[in-house]
């Protein structure tokens, strides 16, 4: 980790908050519980225990792995439905094949992102390719769920396959932090992901002892999830380590630092930074459906059971 990098970050555009920016305080630091998803791959529930008012428009995020599979061990998900939101699968290491009941799909690998707008609904499956099942290997990624506003919940489904080489690469002024803008924008630099709900998604690598203070939209919330390593966040230097999420309060900048000494298997601090404009609409969420009311949830289940979200292809080619 990570798959997408550069030899000399000082060659990249530099980003830093202005001197008069208001530092966002750290409201809370939570630790993700571990569990299993799909057919049994290990996950950390990044947002568990965080009040939704600090997450909106984000619903949930799972860190998948990091795990080194032996031959025959790689696992995926069975066919499952979605309606009313977007799934963002960011694969740092490994390969995943995805397919849906509308005939869409593709393959993502090291550094790629698969952005699926479920909208009105579909059936979906994600699995490692047969070659990875046979050989085993490293698997590590994230899946983020982003809510859709009521006006877009029943839009037609859509895919974006974002290749690792398409992300916007930026750096801190001293080159101590490499920033990958996957979606949204940072100080006018836009990532390739097209979002219905205004958000920013960044994967930052911060070298030991380095610090980065980024400008952050005041109408967005602010979250930092630690993929690997240890460091601190905020002007108050609140300690964080792998598997923890920092929730920021209001302000126009946020700060992340890497400890001088890192863990042996994580040479740098790896952090995912998220911000979004809250939708502030009623949310009814159960399993793979995210709607605005219990009646709409009930309708989603009825549509799924009646096959109106699609049917599993006879041969899905996984």
C-alpha positions in Angstrom: 0.0 0.0 0.0 -0.6 2.3 -1.7 -0.9 1.4 -5.3 -0.8 4.9 -6.9 2.2 7.0 -5.9 4.9 9.2 -7.3 8.7 9.1 -6.7 9.0 12.8 -5.9 5.8 14.5 -4.5 7.6 17.9 -4.8 6.8 17.8 -8.6 3.1 17.9 -7.9 0.8 20.9 -7.3 1.1 22.1 -3.6 -1.9 22.5 -1.3 -2.0 24.2 2.1 -4.6 26.1 4.0 -4.3 29.9 4.3 -2.9 31.4 7.5 -6.3 32.8 8.4 -8.2 29.5 8.1 -10.2 28.4 11.1 -8.9 25.0 12.4 -11.6 22.4 12.8 -11.6 20.9 16.3 -11.7 17.2 16.8 -15.1 16.3 18.3 -14.5 12.5 18.7 -12.2 9.6 17.9 -13.9 6.2 17.5 -12.5 2.7 17.0 -14.0 0.5 14.3 -15.2 -2.9 15.4 -14.2 -5.9 13.3 -16.6 -8.2 11.6 -17.2 -10.2 8.4 -19.1 -9.3 5.2 -20.4 -11.2 2.1 -19.0 -14.7 2.0 -16.6 -14.1 4.9 -14.1 -11.4 4.1 -12.9 -9.4 7.2 -14.0 -5.8 7.6 -13.7 -2.9 10.0 -16.9 -0.8 10.4 -15.4 2.6 10.2 -18.4 4.7 11.2 -19.8 2.4 14.0 -20.9 4.5 17.0 -20.8 7.9 15.3 -24.0 10.0 15.4 -25.4 10.2 11.9 -25.6 14.0 12.0 -21.8 14.0 11.8 -21.8 11.5 8.9 -24.5 12.8 6.6 -24.4 12.3 3.6 -22.2 9.3 4.3 -24.0 6.2 5.5 -21.3 3.6 6.3 -17.8 2.6 5.3 -16.0 -0.7 5.6 -12.3 -1.3 5.4 -11.9 -4.6 3.7 -8.8 -6.4 4.8 -5.9 -5.8 4.8 -5.5 -9.6 4.5 -3.0 -11.9 2.8 -5.1 -14.8 1.4 -3.8 -18.3 0.9 -4.7 -20.2 -2.2 -8.5 -20.9 -2.2 -9.3 -18.4 0.5 -10.3 -15.2 -1.4 -14.0 -14.4 -0.9 -16.6 -12.0 -2.3 -20.3 -11.3 -1.9 -23.3 -13.2 -3.1 -25.8 -11.5 -5.4 -27.6 -8.7 -3.4 -29.9 -5.8 -4.1 -29.3 -2.0 -3.7 -31.6 1.0 -4.0 -31.5 4.7 -3.0 -27.7 5.4 -2.7 -24.2 5.0 -4.2 -21.5 2.5 -3.4 -17.9 3.5 -3.8 -15.4 0.6 -3.8 -11.8 1.8 -3.6 -9.3 -1.1 -4.1 -5.9 -0.4 -2.8 -4.4 -3.9 -3.3 -5.8 -6.9 -5.2 -8.4 -7.4 -7.8 -12.2 -7.5 -7.7 -14.7 -8.3 -10.5 -18.2 -6.8 -10.3 -21.4 -7.4 -12.2 -25.0 -6.4 -12.1 -28.4 -7.5 -13.2 -28.5 -4.8 -15.9 -25.5 -6.3 -17.7 -23.0 -3.8 -16.3 -19.8 -4.6 -14.6 -16.0 -4.6 -14.9 -12.8 -5.3 -13.1 -11.0 -3.0 -10.6 -7.5 -3.5 -9.3 -4.6 -1.8 -7.4 -5.7 1.9 -7.0 -8.9 1.7 -9.0 -12.4 2.8 -7.8 -15.7 1.4 -8.9 -18.5 4.0 -8.3 -22.0 2.5 -8.6 -25.1 4.7 -8.4 -27.8 2.2 -7.4 -30.6 4.7 -7.8 -33.9 2.9 -8.5 -32.3 -0.4 -7.9 -30.4 -3.4 -9.2 -28.8 -6.7 -8.2 -25.1 -6.7 -7.8 -22.2 -9.2 -7.1 -18.5 -8.6 -6.3 -15.9 -11.4 -6.2 -12.2 -12.0 -6.7 -11.3 -13.4 -10.2 -10.7 -17.1 -10.4 -7.0 -16.6 -10.8 -6.8 -14.8 -7.4 -8.8 -17.5 -5.8 -6.4 -20.1 -7.1 -3.2 -18.2 -6.2 -4.2 -16.2 -3.1 -2.6 -12.9 -2.5 -3.0 -9.5 -0.8 -6.5 -7.9 -0.7 -7.2 -4.4 0.8 -9.8 -1.8 0.0 -12.7 0.3 1.2 -16.4 0.4 0.5 -18.2 3.7 1.2 -22.0 4.2 0.9 -23.1 7.7 0.0 -26.7 8.8 0.3 -28.7 10.2 -2.5 -31.2 13.1 -2.0 -34.9 12.2 -2.4 -35.0 13.8 -5.9 -32.3 11.3 -7.1 -33.2 8.1 -5.3 -35.1 6.6 -8.2 -32.7 7.7 -11.0 -31.4 5.1 -13.4 -28.4 3.1 -12.2 -25.0 4.2 -13.4 -21.3 3.1 -13.1 -18.1 4.9 -13.1 -14.9 2.9 -13.3 -12.1 5.3 -12.1 -8.6 4.0 -12.9 -5.9 4.7 -10.4 -4.0 6.7 -12.9 -6.9 9.1 -13.3 -6.9 10.4 -9.7 -5.7 14.0 -9.1 -2.3 13.9 -7.3 -1.4 16.8 -5.0 1.2 17.3 -2.3 1.8 19.4 0.9 4.3 22.2 0.4 7.2 20.2 1.8 6.3 17.0 0.0 5.7 15.2 3.2 2.1 14.3 2.3 0.8 12.8 -1.0 -2.9 13.5 -1.6 -5.0 11.4 -4.1 -8.3 13.2 -4.9 -10.6 10.5 -5.9 -13.8 12.5 -6.0 -14.9 16.1 -5.4 -12.3 18.9 -5.2 -9.6 20.3 -3.0 -8.7 23.9 -3.3 -9.9 24.0 -6.9 -8.2 20.7 -7.9 -10.9 18.2 -9.0 -10.9 14.4 -8.8 -12.4 12.2 -11.5 -15.4 10.9 -9.6 -18.7 12.5 -10.5 -21.0 12.8 -7.5 -24.7 13.5 -7.2 -24.3 14.5 -3.6 -21.5 17.1 -3.2 -18.6 15.3 -1.5 -14.8 15.1 -1.4 -12.9 11.9 -1.0 -9.1 11.9 -0.6 -6.5 9.2 0.2 -3.5 10.8 1.9 -0.1 9.3 2.7 1.8 11.2 5.3 5.4 10.4 5.9 6.8 9.9 9.4 7.0 13.2 11.3 5.2 15.2 8.5 2.1 17.3 8.9 -0.5 18.6 6.4 -3.1 21.3 7.0 -5.7 21.3 4.2 -8.3 23.9 3.3 -11.8 22.4 3.9 -15.1 23.6 2.6 -17.1 25.2 5.5 -20.4 23.8 4.2 -18.9 20.2 4.4 -18.5 17.9 7.3 -15.1 16.4 8.0 -14.0 12.9 8.7 -10.6 11.1 8.8 -10.3 7.3 8.8 -6.9 5.8 9.5 -6.1 2.9 7.1 -2.7 2.2 8.5 -0.1 3.8 10.8 -0.4 6.2 13.7 -0.4 9.9 14.1 -2.6 12.8 15.4 -5.4 15.1 14.1 -6.4 18.6 14.8 -4.6 21.6 16.4 -5.0 19.7 19.7 -3.0 16.8 18.3 -5.5 14.1 19.2 -3.8 10.7 18.8 -5.2 8.3 16.2 -4.1 4.9 14.9 -5.2 2.2 12.4 -8.9 1.5 12.4 -9.9 4.8 14.1 -12.1 7.6 12.7 -11.8 11.2 13.7 -14.8 13.5 13.6 -14.1 17.1 13.0 -16.2 20.1 14.0 -16.8 23.3 12.1 -14.0 25.3 10.5 -12.2 25.9 7.2 -9.1 23.7 7.6 -8.2 20.3 9.0 -4.8 19.0 10.1 -3.3 15.5 10.1 0.2 14.5 11.4 2.2 11.3 11.2 4.1 10.1 14.3 7.9 10.1 13.9 7.9 6.3 14.6 5.5 4.1 12.6 4.6 0.4 12.9 6.9 -2.0 11.1 4.3 -3.1 8.6 3.1 0.5 7.9 5.9 2.9 7.0 3.6 5.9 6.6 0.3 7.2 8.0 -2.4 6.3 5.5 -5.7 8.3 5.9 -8.9 8.6 4.0 -10.4 12.1 4.3 -14.1 12.6 3.6 -16.3 15.7 3.5 -19.8 16.2 2.2 -22.7 18.6 2.2 -25.3 17.2 4.5 -28.6 16.3 2.8 -30.6 16.8 6.0 -33.6 14.7 4.8 -35.3 11.9 6.7 -33.5 8.6 6.2 -34.9 5.1 6.4 -32.1 2.5 6.2 -32.4 -1.3 6.3 -29.9 -3.6 4.9 -29.2 -2.8 1.2 -31.9 -0.1 0.9 -31.6 3.5 1.9 -34.8 5.5 1.4 -36.7 8.4 3.0 -39.6 6.6 4.7 -40.6 3.2 6.0 -43.2 3.0 3.3 -40.5 3.4 0.7 -38.4 0.7 2.3 -41.4 -1.6 2.3 -41.9 -0.8 -1.4 -38.2 -1.6 -2.1 -38.5 -5.0 -0.5 -41.6 -5.7 -2.5 -40.0 -4.7 -5.7 -37.0 -6.8 -4.9 -39.1 -9.9 -4.1 -41.1 -9.4 -7.3 -38.0 -9.2 -9.5 -38.4 -5.6 -10.4 -34.8 -4.8 -9.3 -33.6 -7.4 -11.9 -32.9 -11.1 -11.8 -29.6 -13.0 -11.5 -28.2 -13.9 -14.9 -28.2 -17.6 -15.6 -24.4 -17.4 -16.1 -22.7 -14.5 -14.3 -19.2 -15.2 -15.5 -17.4 -14.8 -12.1 
